[in-house]
Amino acid sequence: MTELESTRSTVAGHGARHPGVIVAVLASAGLVASFMQTILIPIQSSLPERLATTRDNTAWVITITLLVSAICTPISGKLGDMFGKRRIALILLSLLVAGSVVAAVSPSVGPLIVGRGLQGMGMGVIPLGISLLRDLLPPQRLGSSIALVSATLGVGGAIGLPISAFVTEHFDWHVLFWVAAAMGAIVVALIAWLVPDAGVRTGGRVDAVGLIGLALGLGGVLLAVSRGNEWGWISGTTLGLLGGGLAVLVVWVILELRIREPLVDIRVAARGPVLMTNLASIAMGFALFASSIVFPQLLQLPEAVGGTGLPLLRASLILAPSGLAMLIMSPVAGRLEKVWGPKALLVLGAAIIAAGYVLAASLHLHAWHVLLVNGLIGVGTGLDYAAMPTLIMRAVPESETGAANGLNTLMRSLGTAVASAVVASVLAFMSSTVGGQSIPSADGFHMALILGLVAAAVCAAIAAFIPTRRKGNEVADQAARVLAQHDGELAGARA
């Protein structure tokens, strides 16, 4: 019996560590981490007044979390493969708690940016949780469990928005961060108590060159994309960061191919199933986030200018069911994946998202239309979030699951960052002036919805061409996994 099989047997034999308990704890960790992405959305526009600073400074409060989370997810995944996924998850969540406390006591924008950066590190928990499921659960439970933990990437933000709106309406805004700190501390305790440490540890040395190169390259590209609207897309700062970031990433890829123990195994990432799934993930991230930009603005705009005139809390409650739809689809996705396979599930999910956008683009949207369309997008996203990690893990050895899932999560985040920049630019360009204030026009909203539709269609098309394993290769695949595990154990022994 291998170390991995022994661990699964131990987990199944202890009531306190029942697989269902492990899944619930890891899903809770994912919800807490993703909640940090939307925690300040209800008060984003009022932050300059609350912190007595400029709007450009307060923009960093949002941007830093997105940047840190995008950079840390592939790095934390690799560190989890090397030193233990549970250990790295506990470290990341502890940093999230520390960041929440720093933000809760921040009197000015500087410490708040530091705290928000630490909060962003918690996003690495989601790919680590998915990889832990592969290590700890029996195969028959993996489908629905992966679907649930993967979906928390979107669920936490959707459900967290009304929570944030309620807290900020009734309490001081710093209370949000005390709530986040308490939630994070509870999850840390639960993981330490209920989730066993398991899986192959490759050991070895940290690829410092790869880590620095990835951080600089991604940081430059994502910063240019996320702040291009404010700085100007043809400004020297934007072009310099974008060009410099891309150049660093090219050099980084070349170096990673030559390093014996790279931070990201480029050869594994270039495999057909992995590469195509990651490309589909970028498109899916764009499709999901386009609606997340359009619908909140549409719901809160006055009826006189084409909106529904809802206050933030009511608008948030209309948007929250999409997150519930993702949760509800988790067990359904697990069953469908067993029957049809993850590739067909990814195509189906993207097609459902596209259908939602077709409906939205063809209607004069009222609140209940948004509720229906956003629910459809939530259903499709739930299916896609279930399919992508499964496709990735089928194509990589067990010793690479953390890094591979971290890279896939990064691709989803890249899609959302591009969507944020492109949709915001479209809405700004196709805006109208009412009462001296620039607001998005109906044509702007319609174009943004069309872009979401195109992204969903691209996701479905890419997914349709993802290579599938042939039955004749299953023995070879199993042999490769055993060899990879053996190599990982030897490397760990040497370390």
Phi and psi in degrees as a GROMACS rama.xvg file:
@    title "Ramachandran Plot"
@    xaxis  label "Phi"
@    yaxis  label "Psi"
@TYPE xy
-74.054  167.066  THR-2
-59.1424  -40.4787  GLU-3
-66.5056  -44.0827  LEU-4
-65.2397  -37.5215  GLU-5
-62.9901  -40.3607  SER-6
-64.181  -45.5339  THR-7
-60.3007  -39.0108  ARG-8
-64.8157  -40.9145  SER-9
-63.7102  -42.7698  THR-10
-61.8094  -45.0769  VAL-11
-65.3777  -24.755  ALA-12
-91.684  -1.50214  GLY-13
-116.826  121.874  HIS-14
-61.8591  -36.8294  GLY-15
-68.1107  -19.6547  ALA-16
-118.649  39.5695  ARG-17
-60.6421  142.796  HIS-18
-50.9878  -38.0238  PRO-19
-62.7054  -36.3397  GLY-20
-67.0034  -43.3244  VAL-21
-60.5349  -45.2545  ILE-22
-61.3959  -43.9639  VAL-23
-62.1836  -41.4679  ALA-24
-67.0821  -45.0694  VAL-25
-67.3889  -35.125  LEU-26
-66.484  -38.8349  ALA-27
-62.7478  -39.8611  SER-28
-62.2585  -40.732  ALA-29
-64.8003  -39.7485  GLY-30
-62.5296  -44.0036  LEU-31
-63.2757  -43.5318  VAL-32
-64.5808  -45.4449  ALA-33
-72.6885  -24.0878  SER-34
-60.1834  -30.5865  PHE-35
-63.7322  -22.1943  MET-36
-70.4552  -29.3305  GLN-37
-115.451  6.86189  THR-38
-61.0758  -29.4435  ILE-39
-105.658  2.13603  LEU-40
-57.1585  -41.6558  ILE-41
-60.7563  -26.4151  PRO-42
-117.781  16.0342  ILE-43
-58.5507  -43.1271  GLN-44
-69.4478  -23.8141  SER-45
-98.8022  1.71028  SER-46
-60.7166  -38.8961  LEU-47
-57.1219  -41.1922  PRO-48
-71.3659  -40.5663  GLU-49
-66.6409  -32.1732  ARG-50
-105.688  0.212658  LEU-51
54.3738  52.2377  ALA-52
-146.753  -176.188  THR-53
-83.0066  161.315  THR-54
-66.4913  -32.747  ARG-55
-64.8562  -37.5616  ASP-56
-67.7088  -43.4704  ASN-57
-70.7266  -21.0784  THR-58
-60.9448  -29.4492  ALA-59
-66.5462  -24.2437  TRP-60
-62.7196  -33.4632  VAL-61
-86.8957  -44.6599  ILE-62
-63.3472  -41.0073  THR-63
-62.7414  -35.6279  ILE-64
-66.2173  -42.8411  THR-65
-65.3614  -42.0134  LEU-66
-63.9206  -50.0646  LEU-67
-63.9652  -42.1909  VAL-68
-64.8506  -40.8107  SER-69
-64.9029  -41.2621  ALA-70
-72.8508  -37.5083  ILE-71
-77.7215  -25.154  CYS-72
-62.5715  -48.2374  THR-73
-69.5526  -32.6661  PRO-74
-67.9372  -46.0126  ILE-75
-65.5386  -33.9205  SER-76
-62.2878  -43.8148  GLY-77
-65.8964  -42.737  LYS-78
-62.5737  -34.689  LEU-79
-64.0907  -40.7611  GLY-80
-63.179  -35.0154  ASP-81
-80.6121  -44.2679  MET-82
-119.343  1.14933  PHE-83
113.93  121.933  GLY-84
-67.4918  -40.1725  LYS-85
-63.1099  -43.5353  ARG-86
-61.038  -47.2315  ARG-87
-66.1555  -37.5482  ILE-88
-61.2303  -42.2775  ALA-89
-64.2232  -39.2798  LEU-90
-64.1678  -45.9219  ILE-91
-63.0391  -42.84  LEU-92
-68.2611  -33.7339  LEU-93
-65.4247  -38.644  SER-94
-65.3838  -37.0897  LEU-95
-61.0985  -43.6662  LEU-96
-63.1899  -44.7269  VAL-97
-61.0465  -42.8568  ALA-98
-63.2589  -37.6972  GLY-99
-64.5939  -39.6442  SER-100
-66.9754  -43.0993  VAL-101
-58.9931  -45.189  VAL-102
-65.8182  -35.4986  ALA-103
-66.3834  -29.1824  ALA-104
-104.276  8.69243  VAL-105
-74.221  123.333  SER-106
-89.6561  -12.0969  PRO-107
-143.412  178.044  SER-108
-72.389  -31.6707  VAL-109
-59.4953  -59.2338  GLY-110
-60.8234  -31.3274  PRO-111
-64.6676  -39.7768  LEU-112
-63.3213  -41.3352  ILE-113
-61.3141  -47.0857  VAL-114
-61.8744  -40.9096  GLY-115
-67.3626  -33.7808  ARG-116
-63.9242  -43.062  GLY-117
-63.9868  -36.8784  LEU-118
-62.0547  -37.736  GLN-119
-62.9879  -23.8372  GLY-120
-66.202  -22.0669  MET-121
-65.6505  -19.3592  GLY-122
-63.2713  -22.6229  MET-123
-64.1203  -14.2895  GLY-124
-65.3944  -30.9727  VAL-125
-66.82  -53.6491  ILE-126
-63.7646  -32.2378  PRO-127
-65.1388  -40.3197  LEU-128
-63.0373  -41.7809  GLY-129
-61.3957  -42.4006  ILE-130
-68.1057  -36.2426  SER-131
-62.3521  -34.7205  LEU-132
-59.8976  -41.7624  LEU-133
-62.5663  -34.6165  ARG-134
-75.341  -32.793  ASP-135
-106.188  -25.3091  LEU-136
-101.215  151.361  LEU-137
-67.5802  151.961  PRO-138
-55.8779  -34.8291  PRO-139
-68.8528  -14.8767  GLN-140
-103.183  -3.77521  ARG-141
-67.3631  -42.7256  LEU-142
-55.0124  -59.0374  GLY-143
-68.9157  -32.0696  SER-144
-69.5082  -43.7082  SER-145
-61.8218  -40.4231  ILE-146
-59.5351  -42.3708  ALA-147
-67.0471  -50.9822  LEU-148
-66.9168  -39.1068  VAL-149
-64.2983  -38.3757  SER-150
-66.7383  -21.1547  ALA-151
-61.3477  -20.1285  THR-152
-58.4951  -34.0279  LEU-153
-101.075  -30.3526  GLY-154
-66.4866  -43.9786  VAL-155
-58.006  -42.2705  GLY-156
-67.4421  -40.3942  GLY-157
-67.8564  -44.5748  ALA-158
-77.3573  -31.722  ILE-159
-69.2397  -25.1665  GLY-160
-61.0997  -50.951  LEU-161
-65.5102  -31.3792  PRO-162
-63.1399  -46.1613  ILE-163
-62.7482  -41.6468  SER-164
-62.7124  -41.9522  ALA-165
-64.5472  -45.3323  PHE-166
-63.518  -44.967  VAL-167
-70.7302  -23.4975  THR-168
-76.1909  -26.894  GLU-169
-115.656  -12.2093  HIS-170
-138.42  172.156  PHE-171
-63.922  142.906  ASP-172
-63.0743  -23.1839  TRP-173
-64.9326  -21.7617  HIS-174
-60.4358  -31.1913  VAL-175
-51.8794  -42.1007  LEU-176
-78.2587  -29.7051  PHE-177
-66.7871  -38.5109  TRP-178
-61.5284  -44.1413  VAL-179
-62.7226  -41.5376  ALA-180
-62.8881  -42.3304  ALA-181
-64.8928  -44.3422  ALA-182
-60.4276  -44.0745  MET-183
-64.1347  -41.2722  GLY-184
-64.5087  -39.2243  ALA-185
-62.4593  -43.9152  ILE-186
-66.2515  -39.0101  VAL-187
-57.7869  -46.0098  VAL-188
-63.5939  -40.9982  ALA-189
-66.0051  -42.0646  LEU-190
-64.894  -44.2645  ILE-191
-61.8658  -31.324  ALA-192
-88.6498  -42.1246  TRP-193
-110.646  -17.3555  LEU-194
-103.717  115.642  VAL-195
-73.0594  157.327  PRO-196
-87.8192  128.211  ASP-197
-156.65  176.328  ALA-198
97.0645  167.266  GLY-199
-75.1708  133.137  VAL-200
-112.564  120.556  ARG-201
-78.8391  -23.1418  THR-202
63.6563  -154.216  GLY-203
95.0746  -172.855  GLY-204
-99.4243  148.847  ARG-205
-72.2757  131.228  VAL-206
-78.0691  86.7528  ASP-207
-63.7056  -39.4203  ALA-208
-63.1637  -45.0512  VAL-209
-63.9755  -39.1537  GLY-210
-64.1625  -48.6566  LEU-211
-65.6376  -43.2659  ILE-212
-62.0165  -43.8011  GLY-213
-64.4951  -42.1617  LEU-214
-63.1779  -45.2756  ALA-215
-67.7975  -45.0839  LEU-216
-65.2577  -51.3411  GLY-217
-64.0445  -40.2177  LEU-218
-58.7748  -44.6803  GLY-219
-63.6496  -47.155  GLY-220
-65.4025  -48.6825  VAL-221
-68.7225  -35.107  LEU-222
-66.041  -40.9617  LEU-223
-64.2913  -42.3181  ALA-224
-67.5925  -42.6337  VAL-225
-75.8832  -27.1991  SER-226
-111.98  6.61937  ARG-227
-59.7043  -35.1672  GLY-228
-63.8578  -39.5708  ASN-229
-76.6374  -40.2782  GLU-230
-85.119  -19.876  TRP-231
97.8038  130.184  GLY-232
-70.3644  -19.9838  TRP-233
-110.586  14.8007  ILE-234
-72.3356  156.962  SER-235
-61.7603  -36.9916  GLY-236
-64.4672  -47.7407  THR-237
-64.3501  -49.9134  THR-238
-65.0516  -37.1189  LEU-239
-65.1848  -44.723  GLY-240
-66.2334  -42.2337  LEU-241
-65.8938  -50.1385  LEU-242
-64.9307  -42.3997  GLY-243
-64.8175  -41.3325  GLY-244
-63.2238  -42.6555  GLY-245
-65.5633  -40.19  LEU-246
-63.5376  -42.2325  ALA-247
-62.4579  -40.3308  VAL-248
-65.7954  -36.6392  LEU-249
-62.9446  -47.0464  VAL-250
-63.4808  -39.0685  VAL-251
-60.1325  -43.8549  TRP-252
-61.0437  -43.5883  VAL-253
-61.3879  -44.2371  ILE-254
-67.3311  -39.6775  LEU-255
-63.8898  -31.5164  GLU-256
-69.1878  -21.2515  LEU-257
-99.8701  -15.6805  ARG-258
-81.3745  138.753  ILE-259
-68.0802  -40.8408  ARG-260
-122.405  77.2834  GLU-261
-73.6929  157.249  PRO-262
-62.4158  -44.0493  LEU-263
-124.301  122.597  VAL-264
-76.853  99.9934  ASP-265
-61.9578  -34.9061  ILE-266
-65.9358  -39.2175  ARG-267
-67.7734  -42.5767  VAL-268
-65.3116  -24.1912  ALA-269
-87.3649  -4.33102  ALA-270
-59.9733  144.589  ARG-271
-49.3782  -55.2764  GLY-272
-61.5153  -38.8144  PRO-273
-70.3955  -47.8771  VAL-274
-61.8155  -47.8418  LEU-275
-66.3707  -38.0537  MET-276
-65.0154  -40.5108  THR-277
-66.8078  -38.0666  ASN-278
-64.6749  -41.9084  LEU-279
-63.3556  -32.9059  ALA-280
-66.4073  -36.9957  SER-281
-62.0839  -46.8251  ILE-282
-63.8374  -40.4682  ALA-283
-66.6995  -38.8686  MET-284
-60.7776  -39.44  GLY-285
-63.6753  -47.4303  PHE-286
-61.2048  -40.7502  ALA-287
-66.3682  -46.0457  LEU-288
-78.8615  -21.5729  PHE-289
-58.0735  -42.8854  ALA-290
-69.4568  -31.1647  SER-291
-68.9548  -20.7096  SER-292
-89.6836  -41.3403  ILE-293
-72.5988  -51.6818  VAL-294
-64.9614  -42.795  PHE-295
-60.1105  -40.2992  PRO-296
-68.6079  -42.6699  GLN-297
-61.7677  -40.9953  LEU-298
-68.1495  -31.6348  LEU-299
-95.0573  -13.6901  GLN-300
-66.4312  146.518  LEU-301
-60.1966  150.786  PRO-302
-62.7331  -29.366  GLU-303
-63.7533  -22.4387  ALA-304
-114.568  21.0186  VAL-305
100.08  0.525074  GLY-306
-93.6597  -166.791  GLY-307
-109.018  -7.58468  THR-308
69.1404  27.879  GLY-309
-87.8583  144.188  LEU-310
-69.436  165.584  PRO-311
-58.4109  -44.834  LEU-312
-63.306  -44.6563  LEU-313
-66.982  -38.1963  ARG-314
-63.443  -39.7254  ALA-315
-64.2222  -38.1519  SER-316
-66.757  -30.5304  LEU-317
-72.0537  -32.79  ILE-318
-81.8878  -25.1221  LEU-319
-60.6538  -37.1427  ALA-320
-57.2978  -20.6472  PRO-321
-63.7272  -37.5551  SER-322
-65.9067  -40.0369  GLY-323
-63.5399  -36.7507  LEU-324
-62.384  -38.8186  ALA-325
-61.6868  -41.9505  MET-326
-65.2419  -44.5007  LEU-327
-63.5852  -33.2334  ILE-328
-75.8371  -12.1288  MET-329
-57.7956  -53.8511  SER-330
-66.3935  -33.6878  PRO-331
-64.5973  -44.3419  VAL-332
-61.7732  -38.8305  ALA-333
-61.5143  -41.2064  GLY-334
-70.5812  -41.9912  ARG-335
-64.6284  -36.2012  LEU-336
-63.515  -36.4919  GLU-337
-65.8185  -35.1485  LYS-338
-84.1558  -47.274  VAL-339
-101.355  -23.4451  TRP-340
94.3048  157.502  GLY-341
-67.59  -30.1409  PRO-342
-63.6888  -49.0461  LYS-343
-63.4323  -33.8723  ALA-344
-65.5424  -40.4054  LEU-345
-65.4366  -41.7562  LEU-346
-63.3321  -44.5678  VAL-347
-62.1047  -45.213  LEU-348
-60.6274  -44.7009  GLY-349
-63.7268  -37.1075  ALA-350
-65.2646  -37.7431  ALA-351
-67.1353  -41.5848  ILE-352
-60.2644  -43.8025  ILE-353
-61.1931  -40.5689  ALA-354
-61.6798  -38.6819  ALA-355
-61.8406  -41.1443  GLY-356
-69.6675  -36.0414  TYR-357
-60.3568  -43.8553  VAL-358
-63.5462  -44.0687  LEU-359
-65.0347  -40.4132  ALA-360
-71.9506  -19.2501  ALA-361
-98.7184  -1.61769  SER-362
-116.779  154.837  LEU-363
-85.9299  103.333  HIS-364
-71.0809  127.662  LEU-365
-109.705  175.55  HIS-366
-58.0237  -42.6792  ALA-367
-72.029  -26.7011  TRP-368
-64.9135  -43.4342  HIS-369
-61.8157  -41.232  VAL-370
-58.6621  -44.9824  LEU-371
-67.1195  -50.0546  LEU-372
-63.983  -43.9814  VAL-373
-65.6966  -31.436  ASN-374
-65.1028  -42.3745  GLY-375
-61.9677  -42.1911  LEU-376
-63.639  -38.2316  ILE-377
-63.18  -41.0606  GLY-378
-61.9083  -49.0028  VAL-379
-62.399  -39.5796  GLY-380
-65.7092  -39.6656  THR-381
-58.9395  -41.439  GLY-382
-66.495  -43.1455  LEU-383
-66.8581  -41.1808  ASP-384
-65.3215  -25.8507  TYR-385
-76.1016  -36.8083  ALA-386
-76.9366  -40.2393  ALA-387
-63.0745  -49.5294  MET-388
-62.1489  -35.1824  PRO-389
-64.8452  -43.5366  THR-390
-60.4134  -41.2926  LEU-391
-65.4766  -48.3859  ILE-392
-70.9511  -24.335  MET-393
-70.9128  -20.2928  ARG-394
-104.408  -3.90523  ALA-395
-125.626  154.537  VAL-396
-68.6426  159.175  PRO-397
-61.3295  -27.0283  GLU-398
-72.5765  -7.71289  SER-399
-117.692  9.11433  GLU-400
-65.1197  -39.8731  THR-401
-63.5232  -49.2481  GLY-402
-64.0801  -41.3534  ALA-403
-66.3854  -42.304  ALA-404
-68.9588  -34.8751  ASN-405
-63.4733  -40.9988  GLY-406
-66.0321  -38.3731  LEU-407
-65.6503  -40.6353  ASN-408
-62.3893  -38.1227  THR-409
-60.2777  -41.2435  LEU-410
-62.6935  -39.8335  MET-411
-62.5361  -43.1594  ARG-412
-64.2515  -36.6484  SER-413
-62.6532  -40.7835  LEU-414
-61.6364  -41.6478  GLY-415
-68.6135  -36.0928  THR-416
-65.8973  -42.9338  ALA-417
-64.8405  -41.178  VAL-418
-61.4956  -43.2665  ALA-419
-58.4984  -44.4462  SER-420
-70.0503  -47.4738  ALA-421
-67.8452  -47.9298  VAL-422
-65.5048  -41.0156  VAL-423
-61.7843  -39.0568  ALA-424
-65.3521  -42.1564  SER-425
-62.7991  -45.4982  VAL-426
-65.8647  -35.5892  LEU-427
-71.3414  -40.5443  ALA-428
-69.1017  -37.7597  PHE-429
-102.814  42.7569  MET-430
-97.2908  168.96  SER-431
-131.615  157.929  SER-432
-102.503  121.932  THR-433
-128.445  120.318  VAL-434
60.7163  32.8172  GLY-435
79.6642  4.30551  GLY-436
-118.296  135.878  GLN-437
-83.8318  125.211  SER-438
-131.22  151.389  ILE-439
-61.7489  142.792  PRO-440
-92.7582  167.748  SER-441
-61.7829  -37.3545  ALA-442
-64.7592  -36.7644  ASP-443
-64.158  -44.9843  GLY-444
-61.4697  -42.1344  PHE-445
-63.5795  -42.7478  HIS-446
-64.2137  -40.1205  MET-447
-62.6523  -38.9532  ALA-448
-67.062  -37.5139  LEU-449
-63.2596  -39.858  ILE-450
-62.6885  -39.2299  LEU-451
-62.7981  -39.8398  GLY-452
-62.916  -44.8192  LEU-453
-62.1039  -42.5498  VAL-454
-63.0019  -41.7672  ALA-455
-64.1099  -39.8608  ALA-456
-65.6762  -39.6025  ALA-457
-63.6758  -41.1154  VAL-458
-59.039  -46.3786  CYS-459
-63.0797  -41.4016  ALA-460
-65.6956  -44.0542  ALA-461
-63.5323  -43.4593  ILE-462
-60.0389  -35.4311  ALA-463
-64.18  -21.6919  ALA-464
-104.6  9.42879  PHE-465
-65.9974  125.633  ILE-466
-63.2664  139.821  PRO-467
-110.312  151.536  THR-468
-74.6738  138.737  ARG-469
-88.0208  150.575  ARG-470
-57.6922  -34.193  LYS-471
-66.4282  -15.2153  GLY-472
-96.2672  -1.29508  ASN-473
-64.3975  -40.5095  GLU-474
-63.8194  -43.2714  VAL-475
-63.0245  -39.7158  ALA-476
-62.0282  -43.3248  ASP-477
-64.0242  -42.607  GLN-478
-61.0968  -40.5421  ALA-479
-63.7774  -39.2193  ALA-480
-65.3527  -41.7019  ARG-481
-64.0801  -43.2799  VAL-482
-63.6162  -41.3826  LEU-483
-63.2655  -40.8415  ALA-484
-64.9677  -42.5177  GLN-485
-62.1332  -43.4463  HIS-486
-61.8703  -39.6405  ASP-487
-63.9771  -40.9445  GLY-488
-66.0447  -39.4061  GLU-489
-64.2269  -42.5078  LEU-490
-63.6835  -39.3836  ALA-491
-64.5711  -38.1716  GLY-492
-65.3842  -39.2572  ALA-493
-65.0275  -39.0304  ARG-494
